[in-house]
Amino acid sequence: MLSIAIQAGGRSERMGRDKARVLLAGQPLITHVLGRVAHLGTDILVTTNAPEDYAFLGVHLAGDEQPGAGALAGLRTALRAARYETVLVLACDLPFVCLPLLEHMLKLAPQADAVVPRWQGEFEPLHAVYRRTCLTAIDLSLAEGRQRMISFLPAVRLTVVEEDQIAAYDPQGLTFFNVNTPDDLQTAERILAAGIPPALAPPEDR
């Protein structure tokens, strides 16, 4: 059983408006993410502190205990609200998530508390699989004022998906392309117009 949590609680400062709801190819950005992954699990939730803005999605909405406390607090919200032990966590601004890569990560999940990709030398904690067992370490990090998304990882059983493994599924790393700015949105439109690789296509198109 899998819960899927889409994080939509960011401030979207570089976009200048709520990026989860900006239109990409005529649809809100967050619906591109949900459309790609919703079939993987039966428990779908969106973390947001503006539930009225996401009621149209028809999924479980969860708000932070302390709005504005940052992404790690948002991860805690997602894990607490999830129905199942294993939770796929994705940012709302990843329109090209690679299903074969996600499926590979999910296969690794039973042997770890966290399965986190590392692309170009950087962890991608908002494109990761967590078990609810991470909550103790997350609570401790937040209580000690350590708010970086990766601050708790040394305290849990971590499996890192390295770049060579990622490249086997998505050589360009488009799965990590995030839409933070109006320029990014234009780039995403161009990628869609040019035709994305089959592994990155929505389930209905594969």
Secondary structure, DSSP 8 states (H G I E B T S, - for coil): -EEEEEE-----TTTTS-GGGSEETTEEHHHHHHHHHGGG-SEEEEE-S-GGGTGGG-SEEE--SSTTS-HHHHHHHHHHH-SSSEEEEEETT-TT--HHHHHHHHHHGGG-SEEEEEETTEE-TTEEEEEGGGHHHHHHHHHTT--STTTTGGGS-EEEE-HHHHHHH-TT-GGG----SHHHHHHHHHHHHH---GGGS-GGG-
